[in-house]
């Protein structure tokens, strides 16, 4: 499982991130996703502050042929409320 932050960089640096999460901004998803993950069956969980941007990026990834992408419901706020392990 890979967890990707859809926060923009200026927001991403403010908060802690889930362990092993990587940054991939919404603005570069289409440009960078295929080079990072050529296997379109890779499980990718995307998140943002509240779940809206990550839902949009999941839709874009699915249109690119990715079959195992998910948007984390309630985003970062949901992670904090669920005591998700942070770095």
Secondary structure as a PSIPRED ss2 file (coil, helix, strand):
# PSIPRED VFORMAT (PSIPRED V4.0)

   1 X C   1.000  0.000  0.000
   2 X E   0.000  0.000  1.000
   3 X E   0.000  0.000  1.000
   4 X E   0.000  0.000  1.000
   5 X E   0.000  0.000  1.000
   6 X C   1.000  0.000  0.000
   7 X C   1.000  0.000  0.000
   8 X C   1.000  0.000  0.000
   9 X H   0.000  1.000  0.000
  10 X H   0.000  1.000  0.000
  11 X H   0.000  1.000  0.000
  12 X H   0.000  1.000  0.000
  13 X C   1.000  0.000  0.000
  14 X C   1.000  0.000  0.000
  15 X C   1.000  0.000  0.000
  16 X C   1.000  0.000  0.000
  17 X C   1.000  0.000  0.000
  18 X E   0.000  0.000  1.000
  19 X C   1.000  0.000  0.000
  20 X C   1.000  0.000  0.000
  21 X C   1.000  0.000  0.000
  22 X E   0.000  0.000  1.000
  23 X E   0.000  0.000  1.000
  24 X C   1.000  0.000  0.000
  25 X C   1.000  0.000  0.000
  26 X H   0.000  1.000  0.000
  27 X H   0.000  1.000  0.000
  28 X H   0.000  1.000  0.000
  29 X H   0.000  1.000  0.000
  30 X H   0.000  1.000  0.000
  31 X H   0.000  1.000  0.000
  32 X H   0.000  1.000  0.000
  33 X H   0.000  1.000  0.000
  34 X H   0.000  1.000  0.000
  35 X H   0.000  1.000  0.000
  36 X H   0.000  1.000  0.000
  37 X C   1.000  0.000  0.000
  38 X C   1.000  0.000  0.000
  39 X C   1.000  0.000  0.000
  40 X C   1.000  0.000  0.000
  41 X C   1.000  0.000  0.000
  42 X C   1.000  0.000  0.000
  43 X C   1.000  0.000  0.000
  44 X E   0.000  0.000  1.000
  45 X E   0.000  0.000  1.000
  46 X E   0.000  0.000  1.000
  47 X E   0.000  0.000  1.000
  48 X C   1.000  0.000  0.000
  49 X C   1.000  0.000  0.000
  50 X C   1.000  0.000  0.000
  51 X C   1.000  0.000  0.000
  52 X H   0.000  1.000  0.000
  53 X H   0.000  1.000  0.000
  54 X H   0.000  1.000  0.000
  55 X H   0.000  1.000  0.000
  56 X H   0.000  1.000  0.000
  57 X H   0.000  1.000  0.000
  58 X H   0.000  1.000  0.000
  59 X H   0.000  1.000  0.000
  60 X H   0.000  1.000  0.000
  61 X H   0.000  1.000  0.000
  62 X H   0.000  1.000  0.000
  63 X H   0.000  1.000  0.000
  64 X C   1.000  0.000  0.000
  65 X C   1.000  0.000  0.000
  66 X C   1.000  0.000  0.000
  67 X C   1.000  0.000  0.000
  68 X C   1.000  0.000  0.000
  69 X E   0.000  0.000  1.000
  70 X E   0.000  0.000  1.000
  71 X E   0.000  0.000  1.000
  72 X C   1.000  0.000  0.000
  73 X C   1.000  0.000  0.000
  74 X C   1.000  0.000  0.000
  75 X H   0.000  1.000  0.000
  76 X H   0.000  1.000  0.000
  77 X H   0.000  1.000  0.000
  78 X H   0.000  1.000  0.000
  79 X H   0.000  1.000  0.000
  80 X H   0.000  1.000  0.000
  81 X H   0.000  1.000  0.000
  82 X C   1.000  0.000  0.000
  83 X C   1.000  0.000  0.000
  84 X C   1.000  0.000  0.000
  85 X C   1.000  0.000  0.000
  86 X E   0.000  0.000  1.000
  87 X C   1.000  0.000  0.000
